[in-house]
């Protein structure tokens, strides 16, 4: 029986650099002067959902070859790399997957990461993105371990539609219970991400806004993205964020809010009556490459510089071949300083759009959203 694997381009390049070592200074900029501030760490390539836009069952079926446990970075290896990223200026770490709560004893990793401090002595903003299916039973232990906030993916309130989209027969009520548990233990502000796919779940935009309005939950709408190659992405299925805002504004008047920071991916909108806010992430129609400060670490230790990257840098081999912290930190500096990634910007630039769109890309389930 054949085994399916993720169609990814070269991901085995081991960083090799000559010259003097670069010591972390807390400030590291790429070729476009974008600082390194955010690190997303995928802790598993497995998920108990089969969402059509991320891990469609036609590809990720019962014969799919997931990574063996020995290939995954250990918690000690993740913490060691994270400490070096923090030394270079990372202030926020987000744990992702697959579904990160499937990683056994993830609370131990959170405990280790929560102990890290920025060069100025500040604690990290330590967050996690989850599909919410296991959140109700784990929210307290996650908070006690040091997790700061949580983001929950939820693409519909209609239970029949939600079960069809997750393709694993998980109920909406299970996710809502997890969101309530996160609020109860103080993993706040809780954010809920809805990927909007035209013709599939866009009829749920207003019901979602109505449900979460006034609850303290920040609801964010994400344009359906062309991440990887397995989801059969089609531009016709993208609903622009401007239309999302227009639909909600018809029912609940909105006012624009200022961004929390220059690197924030979501445009913020507040309800005119002061009952909360929503956000839109316009990764297709409004590229934010110029302010992107994020690096991504895959579950087996490959460093990616863009969500739409086609190749990564093999940090696991450096770790397991005995490289010391100074050498690895220097490698990270060289890699980030050479970074020129701006896929979304090229996609929308006309002349370069065709080339950008047809390059092989890593799957979202491999490096997280």
C-alpha positions as CSV (number, residue, x, y, z in Angstrom):
1,X,0.0,0.0,0.0
2,X,1.4,3.4,-1.0
3,X,2.0,6.0,1.7
4,X,1.1,9.6,1.1
5,X,3.5,12.4,2.1
6,X,3.3,16.2,2.1
7,X,4.5,17.6,-1.3
8,X,7.1,20.0,0.0
9,X,10.1,21.4,-1.9
10,X,13.7,21.1,-0.5
11,X,13.4,21.3,3.3
12,X,16.7,19.7,4.3
13,X,19.1,22.5,3.7
14,X,21.4,22.6,6.8
15,X,22.7,26.2,7.4
16,X,26.4,26.5,6.8
17,X,28.0,29.9,7.1
18,X,31.6,31.1,7.2
19,X,33.1,34.1,8.9
20,X,32.8,35.4,12.4
21,X,30.0,34.4,14.6
22,X,27.1,36.9,15.1
23,X,26.2,37.4,18.7
24,X,22.6,38.2,19.5
25,X,21.9,41.8,20.3
26,X,18.2,41.7,20.7
27,X,17.6,43.4,17.4
28,X,17.8,41.5,14.1
29,X,16.5,42.8,10.7
30,X,16.0,41.2,7.4
31,X,16.9,42.5,3.9
32,X,13.8,44.8,4.0
33,X,14.5,46.1,7.5
34,X,11.8,43.9,9.0
35,X,12.7,42.9,12.6
36,X,12.4,39.4,14.0
37,X,9.7,39.7,16.7
38,X,7.3,36.7,16.4
39,X,8.0,32.9,16.4
40,X,5.4,30.3,15.5
41,X,6.3,26.8,16.6
42,X,4.5,23.8,15.2
43,X,4.6,21.0,17.8
44,X,2.8,18.3,15.8
45,X,1.8,17.6,12.2
46,X,-1.2,15.6,13.4
47,X,-4.8,16.9,13.8
48,X,-8.1,15.3,14.7
49,X,-9.9,17.6,12.2
50,X,-9.8,17.2,8.4
51,X,-10.8,20.8,7.5
52,X,-11.2,21.1,3.7
53,X,-8.9,24.2,3.5
54,X,-6.1,22.8,5.6
55,X,-6.0,18.9,5.8
56,X,-8.5,17.6,3.3
57,X,-9.3,13.9,3.9
58,X,-8.6,13.1,0.3
59,X,-4.9,13.8,1.0
60,X,-4.6,13.3,4.7
61,X,-6.4,9.9,4.8
62,X,-5.8,6.7,6.9
63,X,-2.7,5.9,4.8
64,X,-1.1,9.3,5.2
65,X,2.5,9.0,6.5
66,X,2.8,11.4,9.5
67,X,6.1,12.1,11.1
68,X,7.4,9.5,13.6
69,X,7.9,10.8,17.1
70,X,11.7,10.5,16.8
71,X,11.6,13.1,14.0
72,X,9.8,15.7,16.1
73,X,11.8,18.2,18.1
74,X,11.8,17.4,21.8
75,X,10.6,19.9,24.3
76,X,14.2,20.5,25.3
77,X,15.2,21.2,21.7
78,X,12.3,23.5,21.2
79,X,13.1,25.5,24.3
80,X,16.7,25.7,23.4
81,X,15.9,27.1,20.0
82,X,13.2,29.4,21.4
83,X,15.7,30.9,23.8
84,X,18.0,31.8,20.9
85,X,15.2,33.4,19.0
86,X,14.3,35.4,22.0
87,X,17.9,36.6,22.3
88,X,17.5,37.9,18.8
89,X,14.4,39.9,19.6
90,X,11.4,37.6,19.6
91,X,8.8,38.8,22.0
92,X,5.9,36.6,21.1
93,X,5.7,32.8,20.7
94,X,2.6,31.0,19.3
95,X,2.3,27.2,19.5
96,X,0.5,25.7,16.6
97,X,0.1,22.3,14.7
98,X,-1.6,20.4,13.3
99,X,-3.6,20.5,16.6
100,X,-1.1,21.4,19.3
101,X,-3.2,20.0,22.1
102,X,-2.6,16.5,20.7
103,X,1.1,16.7,21.7
104,X,1.4,14.8,24.9
105,X,2.3,16.8,28.0
106,X,2.4,20.1,26.1
107,X,2.0,21.8,29.4
108,X,5.6,20.9,30.2
109,X,6.7,22.8,27.1
110,X,4.6,25.8,28.0
111,X,6.1,25.8,31.5
112,X,9.7,25.9,30.0
113,X,8.8,28.6,27.5
114,X,7.0,30.7,30.1
115,X,10.3,31.0,32.0
116,X,12.1,32.7,29.1
117,X,12.6,36.5,29.2
118,X,13.4,39.1,26.6
119,X,16.8,40.8,26.7
120,X,15.0,43.6,28.6
121,X,13.7,41.1,31.2
122,X,10.1,41.1,30.1
123,X,8.0,37.9,30.0
124,X,7.0,36.6,26.6
125,X,3.5,36.8,25.1
126,X,3.0,33.0,25.0
127,X,-0.1,32.0,23.0
128,X,-1.6,28.9,21.3
129,X,-3.9,28.2,18.4
130,X,-6.3,25.3,18.7
131,X,-9.4,23.9,17.1
132,X,-10.9,23.8,20.5
133,X,-11.9,20.2,20.6
134,X,-9.7,19.4,23.7
135,X,-9.7,22.9,25.2
136,X,-12.4,22.4,27.8
137,X,-10.5,19.7,29.6
138,X,-7.0,21.4,29.2
139,X,-7.7,25.1,29.7
140,X,-6.8,25.1,33.4
141,X,-3.6,23.2,33.0
142,X,-2.5,25.4,30.1
143,X,-3.1,28.5,32.2
144,X,-1.4,27.1,35.2
145,X,1.6,26.2,33.0
146,X,2.0,29.8,31.9
147,X,0.1,30.2,28.7
148,X,-0.9,33.8,28.2
149,X,-3.7,33.6,25.6
150,X,-5.5,31.2,23.3
151,X,-6.9,31.5,19.8
152,X,-9.7,29.1,18.7
153,X,-10.5,28.2,15.1
154,X,-14.3,28.0,14.5
155,X,-15.7,28.3,10.9
156,X,-19.4,28.1,11.6
157,X,-22.1,28.0,14.3
158,X,-24.4,25.8,12.3
159,X,-23.6,22.4,13.6
160,X,-24.3,20.5,10.3
161,X,-22.1,22.9,8.3
162,X,-19.4,22.8,11.0
163,X,-19.3,19.0,11.0
164,X,-19.1,19.0,7.2
165,X,-16.2,21.5,7.2
166,X,-14.2,19.8,9.9
167,X,-15.0,16.4,8.3
168,X,-14.5,14.6,11.6
169,X,-18.0,14.9,13.1
170,X,-16.9,17.3,15.9
171,X,-19.8,19.4,17.2
172,X,-19.9,23.1,17.6
173,X,-21.0,22.8,21.2
174,X,-17.7,21.1,22.1
175,X,-15.7,24.1,20.7
176,X,-18.0,26.6,22.4
177,X,-17.4,24.7,25.7
178,X,-13.7,25.1,25.2
179,X,-14.0,28.8,24.5
180,X,-16.0,29.2,27.7
181,X,-13.4,27.3,29.7
182,X,-10.6,29.5,28.3
183,X,-12.5,32.6,29.4
184,X,-13.2,31.1,32.8
185,X,-9.5,30.5,33.6
186,X,-8.3,33.8,32.2
187,X,-6.7,32.9,28.9
188,X,-7.8,36.3,27.7
189,X,-8.5,38.0,25.4
190,X,-9.8,34.8,23.7
191,X,-9.7,35.1,20.0
192,X,-11.8,33.1,17.5
193,X,-10.6,32.7,13.9
194,X,-13.1,32.0,11.1
195,X,-11.7,31.1,7.7
196,X,-14.3,32.4,5.2
197,X,-14.8,30.5,2.0
198,X,-17.2,32.0,-0.4
199,X,-20.1,29.6,-1.2
200,X,-19.2,27.4,1.8
201,X,-19.6,29.2,5.0
202,X,-19.9,32.9,4.2
203,X,-23.6,32.8,5.3
204,X,-22.3,32.3,8.8
205,X,-20.5,35.7,9.0
206,X,-23.4,37.6,10.6
207,X,-24.5,34.8,12.9
208,X,-20.9,34.5,14.2
209,X,-20.7,38.2,14.8
210,X,-24.0,38.2,16.6
211,X,-23.0,35.3,18.8
212,X,-19.7,36.7,20.0
213,X,-20.7,40.4,20.2
214,X,-20.5,41.6,23.7
215,X,-18.9,38.4,25.1
216,X,-15.3,39.7,25.3
217,X,-14.2,37.3,22.6
218,X,-12.4,38.9,19.6
219,X,-13.8,37.4,16.4
220,X,-11.5,37.5,13.4
221,X,-12.3,36.7,9.8
222,X,-9.6,35.3,7.6
223,X,-9.6,35.3,3.8
224,X,-9.3,31.7,2.4
225,X,-5.6,31.4,1.5
226,X,-3.6,29.6,-1.1
227,X,-1.3,27.9,1.5
228,X,0.3,24.6,0.2
229,X,-1.1,22.7,-2.7
230,X,-3.5,20.2,-1.2
231,X,-6.6,22.4,-0.7
232,X,-7.4,23.1,-4.3
233,X,-7.4,26.8,-3.7
234,X,-9.4,29.0,-6.1
235,X,-9.5,32.8,-6.1
236,X,-13.2,32.6,-6.9
237,X,-13.8,31.2,-3.4
238,X,-12.1,34.1,-1.7
239,X,-14.5,36.6,0.0
240,X,-12.7,39.9,0.4
241,X,-12.5,41.3,3.9
242,X,-14.1,44.5,2.7
243,X,-17.3,42.5,1.9
244,X,-17.1,40.8,5.3
245,X,-17.1,44.2,7.0
246,X,-19.9,45.5,4.8
247,X,-22.1,42.5,5.7
248,X,-21.6,42.9,9.5
249,X,-21.9,46.7,9.3
250,X,-25.4,46.3,7.8
251,X,-26.6,44.7,11.1
252,X,-24.1,46.0,13.7
253,X,-22.5,49.4,12.8
254,X,-18.7,49.3,12.9
255,X,-16.0,51.9,13.4
256,X,-12.3,51.4,12.5
257,X,-9.8,51.0,15.4
258,X,-6.1,51.7,15.5
259,X,-3.7,48.7,15.2
260,X,-2.0,47.6,18.4
261,X,1.3,47.5,16.6
262,X,2.8,48.0,13.1
263,X,3.2,44.2,12.6
264,X,-0.4,43.3,13.5
265,X,-1.9,41.2,10.7
266,X,-5.5,41.9,11.5
267,X,-7.3,45.2,10.8
268,X,-9.4,46.0,13.8
269,X,-13.0,47.2,13.9
270,X,-15.1,48.1,16.9
271,X,-18.9,47.9,17.3
272,X,-20.2,51.4,17.4
273,X,-22.1,50.7,20.6
274,X,-18.8,49.8,22.4
275,X,-19.7,46.1,22.8
276,X,-16.4,44.7,21.5
277,X,-14.4,44.3,18.4
278,X,-13.8,42.1,15.4
279,X,-10.8,41.8,13.1
280,X,-10.2,40.9,9.4
281,X,-7.0,39.3,8.1
282,X,-6.8,40.1,4.4
283,X,-3.9,37.9,3.4
284,X,-5.1,37.7,-0.2
285,X,-6.5,41.1,-1.0
286,X,-4.3,43.3,1.2
287,X,-0.8,41.9,1.6
288,X,1.0,42.8,4.8
289,X,4.4,41.5,3.8
290,X,6.1,44.9,4.4
291,X,5.4,44.6,8.1
292,X,5.8,40.8,8.6
293,X,8.0,40.0,11.6
294,X,7.2,36.3,11.9
295,X,9.4,33.2,11.6
296,X,8.0,29.7,11.7
297,X,9.6,26.5,13.1
298,X,8.1,23.2,11.9
299,X,7.6,20.2,14.1
300,X,10.8,18.6,12.9
301,X,12.9,21.7,13.2
302,X,12.8,23.4,9.9
303,X,12.9,27.1,9.9
304,X,10.5,28.8,7.4
305,X,10.6,32.6,6.8
306,X,7.1,32.8,5.2
307,X,3.8,31.0,5.5
308,X,4.0,30.5,1.7
309,X,7.7,29.3,1.7
310,X,8.8,26.5,-0.6
311,X,12.0,25.6,1.4
312,X,13.2,25.6,5.0
313,X,16.4,25.6,7.0
314,X,17.3,22.4,8.9
315,X,17.9,23.5,12.5
316,X,17.3,20.0,13.9
317,X,20.5,18.7,12.3
318,X,22.5,21.5,13.8
319,X,21.1,20.6,17.2
320,X,21.6,16.9,17.0
321,X,25.1,17.2,15.4
322,X,26.4,19.0,18.5
323,X,26.4,22.7,17.4
324,X,26.7,25.0,20.3
325,X,24.4,27.9,21.1
326,X,26.8,30.5,19.6
327,X,26.9,28.7,16.3
328,X,23.1,28.2,16.1
329,X,22.4,31.8,17.1
330,X,24.8,33.0,14.4
331,X,23.1,30.7,11.8
332,X,19.7,32.2,12.8
333,X,21.1,35.7,12.3
334,X,22.5,34.9,8.8
335,X,19.2,33.3,7.8
336,X,17.0,36.2,8.9
337,X,19.3,38.9,7.6
338,X,19.1,37.3,4.1
339,X,15.3,37.1,4.2
340,X,13.5,38.6,1.2
341,X,10.2,36.7,1.4
342,X,7.1,38.6,0.2
343,X,4.9,36.1,-1.4
344,X,1.5,37.8,-1.0
345,X,2.9,41.1,-2.3
346,X,4.3,39.4,-5.4
347,X,1.0,37.5,-5.9
348,X,-0.8,40.8,-6.2
349,X,1.9,42.6,-8.2
350,X,0.9,41.6,-11.7
351,X,4.1,40.7,-13.5
352,X,5.4,38.5,-10.7
353,X,2.0,37.0,-9.7
354,X,2.2,33.9,-12.0
355,X,5.7,32.9,-10.8
356,X,4.8,33.4,-7.2
357,X,1.5,31.4,-7.5
358,X,3.1,28.4,-9.2
359,X,6.1,27.8,-6.9
360,X,5.7,24.8,-4.6
361,X,4.7,25.7,-1.1
362,X,4.8,24.0,2.3
363,X,1.4,22.9,3.7
364,X,-0.3,24.9,6.5
365,X,-0.7,21.8,8.6
366,X,3.1,21.4,8.6
367,X,4.0,24.9,9.9
368,X,0.8,26.2,11.3
369,X,-1.3,29.2,10.2
